[in-house]
Amino acid sequence: MNKKNFENLLESMREGAQILRGEKAPSRRFVVDKKEDVQFVRQTFHASQDAFAKFMGVSVGTLRNWEQGRRRPTGAARVLLTIALRQPELFRAAVQENCPELSFC
């Protein structure tokens, strides 16, 4: 590493320390949107991974990949998760109508 790159790296580390100590505001912030947080949705309905995966029509492995951020739901699954957040009563009704054996709603 040349001296200029090292100095830039060192300055970045100093700036990061100032931000952590609250001495300087960060230049940008990242907010994790709950609409993408599948685990949050599942826990909102007090559902086990097995039950929620069954209702969503996916394997438990797929659900775990979504919850751990390795994959993201797409298509109908994403729409259904959006409905679960925005219209929880509609989601509950869909579960009771389509999977009455599931008792998570």
Backbone bond lengths (Angstrom), bond angles and torsions (degrees), N, CA, C in turn:
res aa  C-N    CA-C-N  psi(-1)  N-CA   C-N-CA  omega(-1)  CA-C   N-CA-C  phi
1 M - - - 1.454 - - 1.526 107.66 -
2 N 1.325 115.40 133.08 1.458 117.01 179.20 1.527 110.89 -81.11
3 K 1.309 115.77 168.13 1.466 121.59 -173.46 1.531 112.03 -62.20
4 K 1.316 117.97 -38.72 1.469 121.31 -178.91 1.535 110.68 -64.21
5 N 1.329 117.54 -45.43 1.468 120.71 178.18 1.521 111.31 -63.14
6 F 1.328 115.78 -39.48 1.458 119.71 179.03 1.529 110.63 -63.14
7 E 1.325 117.00 -43.53 1.475 121.04 179.20 1.532 110.66 -63.66
8 N 1.338 117.51 -39.70 1.472 120.54 177.32 1.527 111.08 -63.62
9 L 1.319 116.07 -42.46 1.463 120.87 178.48 1.524 110.88 -63.73
10 L 1.317 116.33 -44.16 1.464 121.06 179.12 1.524 111.05 -62.20
11 E 1.315 117.46 -42.03 1.469 121.49 178.36 1.527 110.75 -64.47
12 S 1.330 117.30 -39.61 1.468 120.95 177.28 1.522 110.93 -61.75
13 M 1.327 115.94 -40.43 1.466 119.77 179.29 1.528 110.61 -66.25
14 R 1.298 117.21 -40.58 1.485 120.51 177.48 1.531 110.75 -63.06
15 E 1.329 115.34 -42.91 1.468 119.63 178.55 1.524 110.83 -63.47
16 G 1.326 117.79 -41.48 1.458 121.51 177.23 1.522 111.76 -60.68
17 A 1.320 116.62 -40.62 1.466 120.81 178.28 1.525 110.71 -64.75
18 Q 1.322 117.52 -39.91 1.468 120.89 177.75 1.526 110.70 -63.43
19 I 1.311 117.00 -39.78 1.470 121.06 178.70 1.522 109.88 -64.82
20 L 1.325 117.03 -45.55 1.466 120.92 179.46 1.524 112.30 -61.85
21 R 1.334 116.74 -35.34 1.470 120.48 179.15 1.530 112.12 -80.83
22 G 1.320 117.55 -6.68 1.462 121.19 179.59 1.514 113.25 82.64
23 E 1.304 117.42 13.89 1.467 121.68 -179.52 1.524 112.14 -84.17
24 K 1.302 116.26 -16.96 1.460 121.26 -177.85 1.524 108.52 -144.53
25 A 1.327 116.06 143.35 1.470 120.43 177.88 1.523 109.47 -81.62
26 P 1.325 117.62 142.59 1.464 119.37 176.88 1.527 110.49 -67.46
27 S 1.322 116.25 153.08 1.470 119.87 -179.13 1.523 111.24 -74.91
28 R 1.341 117.15 -25.07 1.462 121.22 175.17 1.519 109.84 -151.92
29 R 1.316 114.25 157.75 1.460 121.36 178.38 1.517 108.92 -124.90
30 F 1.319 114.55 147.69 1.453 120.55 175.99 1.513 107.88 -118.92
31 V 1.313 116.05 128.24 1.454 121.72 -179.87 1.517 108.20 -114.97
32 V 1.322 115.80 128.89 1.452 120.09 176.96 1.517 108.07 -80.46
33 D 1.306 115.84 119.34 1.458 121.60 -177.70 1.523 109.47 -81.13
34 K 1.328 116.27 126.19 1.460 120.38 -177.82 1.523 112.60 -63.31
35 K 1.336 118.46 -20.51 1.454 118.21 -179.86 1.524 111.19 -66.00
36 E 1.325 117.29 -19.78 1.454 120.81 176.98 1.522 111.92 -96.44
37 D 1.319 117.71 -1.72 1.456 121.32 -176.03 1.522 109.47 -93.88
38 V 1.318 116.35 93.21 1.459 121.93 -176.00 1.522 110.94 -63.61
39 Q 1.319 117.13 -38.03 1.461 120.27 179.68 1.532 110.41 -62.26
40 F 1.321 117.36 -40.27 1.461 121.24 177.40 1.525 110.62 -60.03
41 V 1.330 116.95 -44.10 1.464 120.78 179.62 1.527 109.85 -63.12
42 R 1.327 116.05 -48.03 1.473 120.13 -178.95 1.526 110.80 -59.97
43 Q 1.311 117.25 -44.54 1.463 120.38 -178.23 1.526 112.14 -70.32
44 T 1.323 117.28 -27.20 1.461 121.21 176.03 1.528 110.73 -58.36
45 F 1.333 115.52 -34.53 1.457 121.09 -179.12 1.529 112.59 -99.02
46 H 1.331 116.04 10.20 1.466 121.78 177.33 1.521 111.55 54.10
47 A 1.316 116.21 42.95 1.459 121.61 -176.38 1.521 110.84 -102.19
48 S 1.317 115.66 144.65 1.460 120.41 171.28 1.529 107.81 -74.90
49 Q 1.318 116.03 162.08 1.464 118.92 177.06 1.525 110.57 -62.01
50 D 1.328 116.85 -40.58 1.466 120.26 -179.48 1.528 111.71 -60.18
51 A 1.326 116.17 -48.82 1.468 120.17 -177.82 1.524 111.50 -66.25
52 F 1.314 116.72 -43.21 1.458 119.93 -177.88 1.521 110.68 -67.03
53 A 1.327 116.90 -40.72 1.466 120.17 178.15 1.522 110.37 -62.63
54 K 1.324 116.53 -41.58 1.464 120.12 179.63 1.521 110.79 -60.87
55 F 1.327 116.73 -45.79 1.461 119.45 179.87 1.525 111.07 -64.45
56 M 1.329 117.28 -39.88 1.465 120.89 -177.96 1.529 111.46 -73.97
57 G 1.342 116.71 -13.13 1.452 119.95 179.23 1.523 113.34 76.89
58 V 1.340 115.64 29.23 1.461 120.21 179.18 1.524 109.00 -127.65
59 S 1.306 116.23 166.42 1.454 119.73 176.83 1.529 109.73 -75.49
60 V 1.317 115.65 159.66 1.470 120.00 176.78 1.528 109.39 -62.56
61 G 1.327 116.64 -34.79 1.464 120.25 177.29 1.518 112.23 -61.20
62 T 1.326 116.73 -41.88 1.464 120.63 177.31 1.521 110.40 -63.46
63 L 1.331 116.45 -44.69 1.464 120.06 178.47 1.523 110.43 -59.88
64 R 1.309 117.06 -43.79 1.473 120.11 178.83 1.526 111.27 -62.85
65 N 1.328 116.78 -39.35 1.470 119.53 176.34 1.522 111.23 -61.52
66 W 1.321 117.07 -39.71 1.471 120.26 176.23 1.514 110.40 -63.72
67 E 1.330 116.65 -47.68 1.464 120.35 -176.08 1.519 112.19 -65.73
68 Q 1.316 117.20 -31.77 1.458 120.23 -178.28 1.527 112.60 -91.99
69 G 1.335 116.48 3.57 1.455 120.98 174.41 1.517 115.35 78.61
70 R 1.324 117.76 9.14 1.463 119.61 178.39 1.528 111.33 -77.39
71 R 1.301 116.23 -27.36 1.467 123.13 177.49 1.528 108.27 -137.26
72 R 1.329 115.05 165.09 1.466 120.54 177.29 1.519 108.65 -126.48
73 P 1.323 116.43 140.98 1.466 118.37 177.35 1.525 110.47 -66.05
74 T 1.317 114.98 146.30 1.463 120.39 178.64 1.523 108.98 -132.76
75 G 1.296 115.72 170.67 1.458 122.16 173.80 1.515 114.13 56.94
76 A 1.325 114.79 -132.66 1.464 121.22 -175.51 1.528 111.95 -62.12
77 A 1.327 117.44 -35.90 1.468 120.06 179.62 1.526 110.87 -62.64
78 R 1.310 116.31 -41.05 1.467 119.56 179.24 1.535 111.07 -66.16
79 V 1.316 116.41 -40.00 1.468 120.63 178.20 1.530 109.98 -63.48
80 L 1.327 116.54 -44.49 1.458 120.53 -179.86 1.525 111.54 -62.40
81 L 1.324 117.55 -39.37 1.464 120.89 177.62 1.531 111.12 -66.54
82 T 1.320 116.49 -36.45 1.470 120.18 177.00 1.526 110.26 -64.79
83 I 1.317 116.51 -41.47 1.469 120.50 177.18 1.525 110.12 -63.08
84 A 1.338 116.54 -41.03 1.470 120.28 179.75 1.519 110.98 -58.27
85 L 1.328 117.66 -37.28 1.466 120.81 179.65 1.521 113.35 -79.33
86 R 1.319 116.32 -42.41 1.471 120.02 -174.78 1.525 113.97 -84.82
87 Q 1.325 116.73 -32.54 1.463 121.70 -177.26 1.532 109.45 -133.25
88 P 1.325 118.09 68.80 1.467 120.02 -174.68 1.526 113.51 -58.53
89 E 1.327 119.12 -32.50 1.467 120.28 179.33 1.521 111.19 -67.92
90 L 1.314 116.90 -38.87 1.458 121.30 176.31 1.533 109.99 -63.67
91 F 1.323 116.29 -41.04 1.455 121.26 177.83 1.526 110.48 -62.55
92 R 1.331 116.86 -45.59 1.466 120.84 178.21 1.527 111.28 -58.41
93 A 1.328 115.79 -43.44 1.466 120.49 179.96 1.526 110.96 -63.58
94 A 1.332 116.50 -39.10 1.464 120.07 179.31 1.524 110.64 -65.34
95 V 1.318 116.85 -39.21 1.466 120.30 178.48 1.524 109.78 -64.54
96 Q 1.313 116.60 -48.61 1.463 120.16 -176.95 1.516 111.68 -64.20
97 E 1.320 117.02 -34.69 1.468 120.51 -179.73 1.527 112.09 -76.36
98 N 1.319 116.64 -41.23 1.460 120.15 -173.24 1.520 114.75 -95.16
99 C 1.299 117.36 -22.97 1.476 121.10 179.82 1.531 108.86 -141.20
100 P 1.317 117.21 68.29 1.468 118.87 -176.62 1.533 113.56 -62.07
101 E 1.341 116.80 -20.07 1.471 118.89 179.10 1.531 111.98 -74.13
102 L 1.331 116.66 -14.56 1.463 119.73 177.64 1.523 108.60 -88.15
103 S 1.274 115.74 130.59 1.471 119.17 -175.64 1.517 112.41 -114.15
104 F 1.327 117.91 30.14 1.460 117.83 -176.46 1.515 113.67 -87.96
105 C 1.306 118.19 -5.96 1.468 118.62 -179.50 1.513 110.73 -111.73
